[in-house]
Amino acid sequence: MASSQLSVSSCPGFSATAPINHLTGYRSLFAYNQNTDNRQLAPDNCLKRLLHKWSLFILAVLKPLGVWGVLGFAAVDAAFLGMPLDAIVTGYVWANPRQLLLYCAMAAAGSALGSIVWYVIGYKGGEVLLVRRIGEQRFNKIKASFERHEFLAIMLPSMLPPPTPFKLFVLSAGVAEMRFSHFLAAIFAGRFLRFVLLSFLVIRFGPGIVDFLGGILHHHLRTAIAVVAAASGSSSARAFPTQKVAPPVGVLTRLPGDDNQLALTIDDGASVAVVGAFADFCRDSGTRLTFFVNGANSSWSANAPALRPMVDSGQIQMGNHTWSHPDITRIGSASVADQIRRNADFLRNTYGVDGTPYFRPPYGRHTPTTDQIAADQGYTTITLWSGDIGDDVPISEAGLIAAAQKSFQPQQIVLGHANKPTITHCYTQLLDIIHSRNLQTVTLNDVFA
């Protein structure tokens, strides 16, 4: 096995072959990413370059130590900057399968030992840091979960691979003053189970399985982690107001009252992949939102099988945003009417709804004449917004999160877009903001009768 090649063509998403040598799991992780979907670990900015060099330096230092090197890798990963630990551990296992249990045990022990650093930080005064990071209300919920079932509260996160914010859970364990012996045992148990399972998969399918699973988790795990962390008393679990008000006739920019509701509204849908990612996000997290659809975009037809059940249940609402997104103040009245009518027909045929009475004019531009044309077709509420996440133009992830920090406030209608992939990388942070502020996501139909 040490000098052969393993075909993984039977596993979709793998490269055809993977060169096998010691730690090939780690090396092939770089090569595989370069040849597939551009999620390469090869750095594309200064920070990635530094992390890349850091990993290679530690690899060079600890590799000669053999099984003790595995313990060292895991300890460094847990105590300091993260390393591609799954690839490193399974690389050792791939090179010497007979030592599987030993390698996994050493890696689990190293993770437990390295985590002591963050446990001590939390124990000695990490509460202020944690409250600043996640908010006092969510901190109290996490602390209560440790008090009720402390072992599972740290074991389960330790079983999950990146991008799980594992150090955040470790810090929380210290703040909650979890019993030290239970703390070490929980991390060891969770990590050991994780490494054993992944090692068996690598032996069966080859090193490519590491990146294959990593790709899946990159798209879906972030949402799951945020949901699990906020599940206790989360805003999405609370009941909606029993008394609704009539939607306004005219312009709507924010929700009425002084409650803790947040109306996320997502426009356009120029990208099939981004709309699909939103469907996964809503399904996995339970987030409620309203799409303002341009039916000319194929994303709404392509993703209808995933979206339609959530539309039928009321979790997702559809609104009319015209057929092809023209500036309706610059076209004739007949063309405006046709844009609205054609989109309404598409919504009825595809999702069983027409979005009335909510109409959002493209670019937010409208006149009394266009308002009347919309009203004649049942769209009496011109739905604008009171906040946005800035993604109507190209924006960085940091910029989008900063805009969300500003806009995610009670009773706001927030504008976003399903056009560029940036937002799909920020779901966890967006959910963190929502839950830390005790906001309740709602559709417009949740609020208005």
DODOVEX-211095 format. One record per residue (C-alpha): residue number from 1; x, y, z. Coordinates in nm, 4 decimals, m for minus. Layout:
# DODOVEX-211095
   timar          x          y          z
     NUM          X          Y          Z
...
# end
This chain:
# DODOVEX-211095
   timar          x          y          z
       1     0.0000     0.0000     0.0000
       2     0.2888     0.2351     0.0737
       3     0.3864     0.2728    m0.2907
       4     0.0702     0.1977    m0.4815
       5    m0.2058     0.4090    m0.6254
       6    m0.5677     0.3725    m0.5276
       7    m0.8489     0.4363    m0.7713
       8    m1.1272     0.6420    m0.6222
       9    m1.3285     0.6865    m0.9360
      10    m1.6182     0.5142    m0.7667
      11    m1.6499     0.8062    m0.5287
      12    m1.7932     1.1150    m0.7043
      13    m1.5855     1.4270    m0.6543
      14    m1.2520     1.2506    m0.6098
      15    m0.9540     1.2824    m0.8366
      16    m0.8968     0.9651    m1.0327
      17    m0.5895     0.8525    m0.8384
      18    m0.3981     0.9595    m0.5321
      19    m0.0216     0.9079    m0.4959
      20     0.0449     0.7211    m0.1772
      21     0.3345     0.7859     0.0550
      22     0.3767     0.8837     0.4164
      23     0.1394     1.1699     0.5054
      24    m0.0041     1.1622     0.1531
      25    m0.3386     1.2609     0.3005
      26    m0.1913     1.5948     0.3947
      27    m0.0035     1.6455     0.0681
      28    m0.2865     1.5364    m0.1560
      29    m0.5174     1.7737     0.0228
      30    m0.3304     2.0630    m0.1388
      31    m0.3045     1.8986    m0.4818
      32    m0.6645     1.7832    m0.4822
      33    m0.7964     2.1272    m0.4036
      34    m0.5920     2.2787    m0.6838
      35    m0.7494     2.0416    m0.9340
      36    m1.1128     2.0625    m0.8306
      37    m1.3291     2.3419    m0.7023
      38    m1.0849     2.6211    m0.6177
      39    m1.1140     2.5732    m0.2443
      40    m0.7365     2.5336    m0.2372
      41    m0.5362     2.5637     0.0767
      42    m0.2686     2.7326    m0.1339
      43    m0.2750     3.0884    m0.0031
      44    m0.4498     3.3683    m0.1887
      45    m0.3767     3.6348     0.0674
      46    m0.1232     3.7155     0.3356
      47    m0.3061     3.5395     0.6176
      48    m0.3515     3.2188     0.4217
      49     0.0115     3.2307     0.3179
      50     0.1236     3.2576     0.6802
      51    m0.1044     2.9751     0.7926
      52     0.0202     2.7620     0.5062
      53     0.3834     2.8183     0.6034
      54     0.2991     2.7578     0.9690
      55     0.1474     2.4182     0.8896
      56     0.4430     2.3143     0.6757
      57     0.6887     2.4255     0.9444
      58     0.5159     2.2253     1.2180
      59     0.4877     1.9306     0.9807
      60     0.8621     1.9377     0.9169
      61     0.9450     1.9633     1.2891
      62     0.7121     1.6932     1.4196
      63     0.7001     1.4389     1.1368
      64     1.0290     1.2688     1.2398
      65     0.8823     1.1977     1.5861
      66     0.6513     0.9306     1.4483
      67     0.3567     0.8480     1.6710
      68     0.4632     1.1183     1.9193
      69     0.4482     1.3637     1.6337
      70     0.0784     1.2873     1.5974
      71     0.0266     1.3876     1.9594
      72     0.2266     1.7046     1.8946
      73     0.0286     1.7961     1.5829
      74    m0.2996     1.7595     1.7712
      75    m0.1757     1.9600     2.0686
      76    m0.0592     2.2470     1.8469
      77    m0.3887     2.2406     1.6581
      78    m0.5902     2.2623     1.9810
      79    m0.3735     2.5138     2.1639
      80    m0.2701     2.7555     1.8908
      81    m0.3450     2.8075     1.5211
      82    m0.5434     2.5334     1.3528
      83    m0.3774     2.2738     1.1315
      84    m0.5211     2.0279     0.8747
      85    m0.5356     1.7681     1.1533
      86    m0.7731     1.5261     0.9829
      87    m0.5426     1.5004     0.6822
      88    m0.2342     1.4581     0.8998
      89    m0.3807     1.1844     1.1214
      90    m0.5299     0.9919     0.8319
      91    m0.2035     1.0321     0.6413
      92    m0.0277     0.8386     0.9159
      93    m0.3065     0.5790     0.9190
      94    m0.2923     0.5421     0.5416
      95     0.0813     0.4768     0.5580
      96     0.0459     0.2250     0.8448
      97    m0.3117     0.0993     0.8909
      98    m0.2122    m0.1475     1.1628
      99    m0.1430     0.1439     1.3950
     100    m0.4863     0.3020     1.3394
     101    m0.6030     0.2887     1.7003
     102    m0.2697     0.4094     1.8335
     103    m0.2563     0.7066     1.5965
     104    m0.6169     0.8005     1.6743
     105    m0.5599     0.7695     2.0490
     106    m0.2481     0.9849     2.0363
     107    m0.4248     1.2495     1.8285
     108    m0.7200     1.2501     2.0692
     109    m0.4860     1.2805     2.3662
     110    m0.2986     1.5665     2.1996
     111    m0.6254     1.7517     2.1337
     112    m0.7259     1.7131     2.4973
     113    m0.3877     1.8324     2.6241
     114    m0.3707     2.1283     2.3845
     115    m0.7210     2.2354     2.4800
     116    m0.6057     2.2913     2.8375
     117    m0.4676     2.6289     2.7230
     118    m0.8122     2.7592     2.6285
     119    m0.9774     2.5936     2.9285
     120    m0.7413     2.7809     3.1626
     121    m0.8041     3.1096     2.9806
     122    m1.1762     3.0607     3.0242
     123    m1.1422     2.9492     3.3856
     124    m0.9208     3.2432     3.4814
     125    m1.1336     3.5153     3.3314
     126    m1.2607     3.4355     2.9845
     127    m1.6180     3.5333     3.0637
     128    m1.5679     3.8921     2.9517
     129    m1.4122     3.7776     2.6235
     130    m1.6888     3.5267     2.5620
     131    m1.9714     3.7687     2.6411
     132    m1.8156     4.0236     2.4060
     133    m1.7936     3.7604     2.1325
     134    m2.1401     3.6009     2.1514
     135    m2.3524     3.8275     2.3731
     136    m2.4635     3.7886     2.7333
     137    m2.7918     3.6125     2.6601
     138    m2.6346     3.3434     2.4459
     139    m2.3496     3.3084     2.6956
     140    m2.6032     3.2359     2.9702
     141    m2.7644     2.9683     2.7528
     142    m2.4318     2.7991     2.6844
     143    m2.3402     2.8109     3.0527
     144    m2.6765     2.6568     3.1423
     145    m2.6187     2.3755     2.8903
     146    m2.2858     2.2944     3.0583
     147    m2.4560     2.2867     3.3959
     148    m2.7213     2.0430     3.2703
     149    m2.5027     1.8024     3.0690
     150    m2.1447     1.9185     3.0677
     151    m1.9924     1.6009     2.9230
     152    m2.2023     1.6027     2.6053
     153    m2.1721     1.9810     2.5771
     154    m1.8013     1.9416     2.4991
     155    m1.7882     1.5871     2.3598
     156    m2.0275     1.6503     2.0711
     157    m1.8440     1.9602     1.9373
     158    m1.5146     1.7717     1.9680
     159    m1.6510     1.5083     1.7286
     160    m1.7173     1.7659     1.4582
     161    m1.4479     1.8697     1.2089
     162    m1.3745     2.2222     1.0846
     163    m1.5286     2.4740     1.0468
     164    m1.6682     2.3959     1.3940
     165    m1.5626     2.6808     1.6314
     166    m1.4235     2.4233     1.8715
     167    m1.2055     2.6620     2.0734
     168    m1.5182     2.8640     2.1538
     169    m1.6715     2.5561     2.3176
     170    m1.3480     2.4847     2.5056
     171    m1.3359     2.8433     2.6307
     172    m1.6984     2.8085     2.7410
     173    m1.6128     2.4932     2.9345
     174    m1.3512     2.6843     3.1320
     175    m1.5869     2.9748     3.1976
     176    m1.8529     2.7288     3.3160
     177    m1.5925     2.5688     3.5464
     178    m1.6527     2.2244     3.4033
     179    m1.4862     1.9511     3.6067
     180    m1.1357     1.9159     3.4678
     181    m1.1336     1.5353     3.4517
     182    m1.4653     1.5356     3.2674
     183    m1.3342     1.8045     3.0337
     184    m1.0315     1.5970     2.9303
     185    m1.2332     1.2754     2.9011
     186    m1.5025     1.4373     2.6874
     187    m1.2538     1.5811     2.4390
     188    m1.0587     1.2570     2.4205
     189    m1.3741     1.0537     2.3575
     190    m1.5121     1.2855     2.0931
     191    m1.1857     1.3271     1.9063
     192    m1.1063     0.9553     1.9222
     193    m1.4419     0.8615     1.7673
     194    m1.3954     1.1254     1.4964
     195    m1.0456     1.0110     1.4010
     196    m1.1346     0.6417     1.4039
     197    m1.4344     0.6914     1.1772
     198    m1.2427     0.9091     0.9337
     199    m0.9495     0.6658     0.9315
     200    m1.1723     0.3748     0.8391
     201    m1.3148     0.5820     0.5531
     202    m0.9645     0.6671     0.4294
     203    m0.8608     0.3021     0.4360
     204    m1.1744     0.2124     0.2411
     205    m1.1806     0.4969    m0.0127
     206    m0.8382     0.6575    m0.0074
     207    m0.7068     0.9993     0.1055
     208    m0.9389     1.1854    m0.1317
     209    m1.2245     1.1186     0.1112
     210    m1.0768     1.3809     0.3456
     211    m1.1285     1.6615     0.0986
     212    m1.4517     1.5140    m0.0360
     213    m1.6086     1.5253     0.3106
     214    m1.4479     1.8621     0.3758
     215    m1.6228     2.0060     0.0712
     216    m1.9594     1.8841     0.1943
     217    m1.9001     2.0154     0.5449
     218    m1.7783     2.3494     0.4130
     219    m2.1207     2.4093     0.2606
     220    m2.3428     2.2623     0.5309
     221    m2.1679     2.2341     0.8656
     222    m2.1534     2.6025     0.9491
     223    m2.5287     2.6297     0.9485
     224    m2.5668     2.3151     1.1569
     225    m2.3190     2.4384     1.4191
     226    m2.4914     2.7721     1.4577
     227    m2.8289     2.6031     1.4891
     228    m2.7072     2.3568     1.7522
     229    m2.5337     2.6293     1.9515
     230    m2.8457     2.8457     1.9507
     231    m3.1056     2.5689     1.9765
     232    m3.1781     2.6232     2.3432
     233    m3.4392     2.8938     2.3524
     234    m3.3539     3.0196     2.0040
     235    m3.5667     3.2863     1.8488
     236    m3.6827     3.0596     1.5676
     237    m3.8550     2.8331     1.8177
     238    m4.0770     3.1000     1.9649
     239    m4.4348     3.1527     1.8607
     240    m4.5288     3.4250     1.6172
     241    m4.7600     3.7058     1.7216
     242    m5.1211     3.5950     1.7275
     243    m5.2511     3.9403     1.6406
     244    m5.1522     4.0543     1.2952
     245    m5.2125     4.3878     1.1298
     246    m5.3202     4.4589     0.7760
     247    m5.0362     4.5255     0.5300
     248    m5.0147     4.8930     0.4495
     249    m5.1450     5.0327     0.1248
     250    m4.8497     5.2264    m0.0089
     251    m4.4828     5.2077     0.0881
     252    m4.3542     4.9689     0.3563
     253    m4.0001     5.0187     0.4895
     254    m4.0004     4.8581     0.8356
     255    m4.2109     4.6296     1.0507
     256    m4.4678     4.7879     1.2834
     257    m4.4402     4.7926     1.6624
     258    m4.1452     4.7529     1.8974
     259    m4.1011     4.3742     1.9013
     260    m3.7852     4.1753     1.8261
     261    m3.8698     4.0657     1.4715
     262    m3.6328     4.0752     1.1745
     263    m3.7599     4.0453     0.8172
     264    m3.4850     3.9176     0.5889
     265    m3.5723     3.9846     0.2255
     266    m3.3564     3.8422    m0.0522
     267    m3.3797     3.9745    m0.4075
     268    m3.3095     3.8719    m0.7665
     269    m3.1635     3.5180    m0.7731
     270    m2.9101     3.5606    m1.0514
     271    m2.7111     3.2565    m0.9339
     272    m2.8505     2.9029    m0.9348
     273    m2.5874     2.7986    m0.6802
     274    m2.6553     3.0852    m0.4414
     275    m3.0311     3.0302    m0.4451
     276    m2.9645     2.6614    m0.3832
     277    m2.7404     2.7520    m0.0896
     278    m3.0193     2.9685     0.0531
     279    m3.2564     2.6730     0.0250
     280    m3.0116     2.4582     0.2224
     281    m2.9609     2.7362     0.4753
     282    m3.3317     2.7807     0.5397
     283    m3.3944     2.4078     0.5577
     284    m3.1051     2.3449     0.7975
     285    m3.1470     2.6482     1.0220
     286    m3.5224     2.7089     1.0224
     287    m3.4631     3.0719     0.9254
     288    m3.7727     3.2410     0.7845
     289    m3.7333     3.4887     0.5014
     290    m3.8995     3.6445     0.1996
     291    m3.7612     3.6156    m0.1531
     292    m3.8374     3.8853    m0.4084
     293    m3.8124     3.6898    m0.7292
     294    m3.7172     3.7739    m1.0852
     295    m3.8711     3.4836    m1.2739
     296    m3.6395     3.5345    m1.5710
     297    m3.3565     3.3930    m1.3595
     298    m3.3366     3.0156    m1.4057
     299    m3.2392     2.9691    m1.0409
     300    m3.6034     2.9842    m0.9315
     301    m3.7051     2.7016    m1.1627
     302    m3.3941     2.4940    m1.0920
     303    m3.4360     2.5180    m0.7152
     304    m3.8141     2.4938    m0.7034
     305    m3.8118     2.1295    m0.5791
     306    m3.6076     2.2365    m0.2754
     307    m3.7914     2.5639    m0.2117
     308    m4.1535     2.4672    m0.2794
     309    m4.2039     2.2608     0.0405
     310    m4.0852     2.5547     0.2507
     311    m4.3095     2.7917     0.0570
     312    m4.6027     2.5573     0.1201
     313    m4.5231     2.5438     0.4927
     314    m4.4939     2.9233     0.5189
     315    m4.1275     2.9275     0.6220
     316    m4.0360     3.0961     0.2939
     317    m4.2465     3.3616     0.1245
     318    m4.2302     3.4751    m0.2354
     319    m4.2781     3.8347    m0.3487
     320    m4.2911     3.9967    m0.6921
     321    m3.9782     4.1788    m0.8113
     322    m4.0740     4.1986    m1.1821
     323    m3.9888     3.9405    m1.4454
     324    m3.6448     4.0630    m1.5557
     325    m3.5482     4.3499    m1.3199
     326    m3.5820     4.6622    m1.5391
     327    m3.5916     5.0123    m1.3980
     328    m3.9691     5.0500    m1.4153
     329    m3.9462     5.4287    m1.4023
     330    m3.7788     5.4210    m1.7452
     331    m4.0197     5.1963    m1.9367
     332    m4.3754     5.2461    m2.0521
     333    m4.6843     5.1655    m1.8486
     334    m4.7740     4.8651    m2.0639
     335    m4.4254     4.7219    m2.0164
     336    m4.4449     4.7731    m1.6391
     337    m4.7752     4.5897    m1.6269
     338    m4.6350     4.3081    m1.8382
     339    m4.3286     4.2735    m1.6151
     340    m4.5442     4.2386    m1.3044
     341    m4.8051     4.0138    m1.4680
     342    m4.5527     3.7781    m1.6251
     343    m4.3706     3.7369    m1.2952
     344    m4.6977     3.6750    m1.1113
     345    m4.7848     3.4011    m1.3599
     346    m4.4440     3.2419    m1.3076
     347    m4.4837     3.2450    m0.9291
     348    m4.8307     3.0884    m0.9476
     349    m4.7197     2.8176    m1.1900
     350    m4.3976     2.7352    m1.0040
     351    m4.4757     2.7958    m0.6366
     352    m4.8534     2.8154    m0.6168
     353    m4.8491     3.1773    m0.4951
     354    m4.8350     3.5148    m0.6670
     355    m4.6762     3.7195    m0.3877
     356    m4.9604     3.9685    m0.3476
     357    m4.9822     4.2238    m0.2006
     358    m4.6027     4.2665    m0.1830
     359    m4.4181     4.4225    m0.4754
     360    m4.0595     4.5396    m0.4668
     361    m3.9636     4.7658    m0.7582
     362    m3.6118     4.7010    m0.8926
     363    m3.3518     4.9367    m0.7433
     364    m3.6267     5.0638    m0.5130
     365    m3.7330     5.3088    m0.7839
     366    m4.1031     5.3760    m0.8262
     367    m4.3495     5.6542    m0.9001
     368    m4.7183     5.7082    m0.8231
     369    m4.7901     5.5779    m1.1724
     370    m4.5966     5.2533    m1.1259
     371    m4.7511     5.2121    m0.7811
     372    m5.0970     5.2305    m0.9338
     373    m5.0087     4.9810    m1.2068
     374    m4.8891     4.7392    m0.9393
     375    m5.1987     4.8002    m0.7263
     376    m5.4247     4.7264    m1.0234
     377    m5.2762     4.3744    m1.0217
     378    m5.3181     4.3278    m0.6481
     379    m4.9761     4.4530    m0.5367
     380    m5.0801     4.7316    m0.3037
     381    m4.7779     4.7213    m0.0706
     382    m4.4613     4.8661    m0.2205
     383    m4.2033     4.6846    m0.0104
     384    m3.8763     4.8681     0.0369
     385    m3.6310     4.8263     0.3256
     386    m3.4778     4.9931     0.6298
     387    m3.1400     4.8171     0.6281
     388    m2.9192     4.6153     0.3949
     389    m2.6095     4.3960     0.3935
     390    m2.4374     4.5817     0.1117
     391    m2.4266     4.2952    m0.1369
     392    m2.5897     4.4819    m0.4227
     393    m2.2284     4.5434    m0.5251
     394    m1.9209     4.3209    m0.4820
     395    m1.8365     4.3109    m0.1114
     396    m1.5978     4.1194     0.1119
     397    m1.7176     3.8823     0.3800
     398    m1.5961     4.1248     0.6473
     399    m1.7837     4.4095     0.4823
     400    m2.1022     4.2072     0.4594
     401    m2.0839     4.1081     0.8262
     402    m2.0191     4.4699     0.9268
     403    m2.3266     4.5790     0.7313
     404    m2.5321     4.3064     0.8979
     405    m2.4115     4.4179     1.2404
     406    m2.5501     4.7604     1.1600
     407    m2.8757     4.6508     0.9964
     408    m2.9853     4.3500     1.2030
     409    m3.1988     4.5417     1.4515
     410    m3.5523     4.4856     1.5838
     411    m3.8385     4.5474     1.3403
     412    m3.6116     4.6092     1.0431
     413    m3.6727     4.4915     0.6884
     414    m3.3262     4.4012     0.5622
     415    m3.2312     4.3755     0.1955
     416    m2.9937     4.1110     0.0602
     417    m2.9337     3.9425    m0.2737
     418    m2.9027     3.5886    m0.4046
     419    m2.6541     3.6820    m0.6728
     420    m2.2969     3.6420    m0.5485
     421    m2.1532     3.3652    m0.3288
     422    m2.0136     3.5946    m0.0580
     423    m2.3226     3.5698     0.1585
     424    m2.3159     3.1903     0.1465
     425    m1.9837     3.2004     0.3353
     426    m2.1320     3.4118     0.6147
     427    m2.4354     3.2144     0.7290
     428    m2.2881     3.1220     1.0671
     429    m2.1913     3.4803     1.1472
     430    m2.5327     3.6085     1.0400
     431    m2.7058     3.3548     1.2633
     432    m2.4721     3.4506     1.5469
     433    m2.5841     3.8129     1.5174
     434    m2.9506     3.7142     1.5044
     435    m2.9344     3.4882     1.8076
     436    m2.7044     3.7078     2.0162
     437    m2.9567     3.9906     1.9766
     438    m3.2525     3.7621     2.0467
     439    m3.4100     3.8467     1.7112
     440    m3.6884     3.6422     1.5545
     441    m3.6750     3.5974     1.1783
     442    m4.0136     3.6417     1.0141
     443    m4.1710     3.6511     0.6718
     444    m4.3970     3.9410     0.5848
     445    m4.6941     3.7074     0.6100
     446    m4.5934     3.6267     0.9686
     447    m4.6482     3.9912     1.0582
     448    m4.9296     4.1072     0.8327
     449    m5.2744     3.9544     0.7974
# end
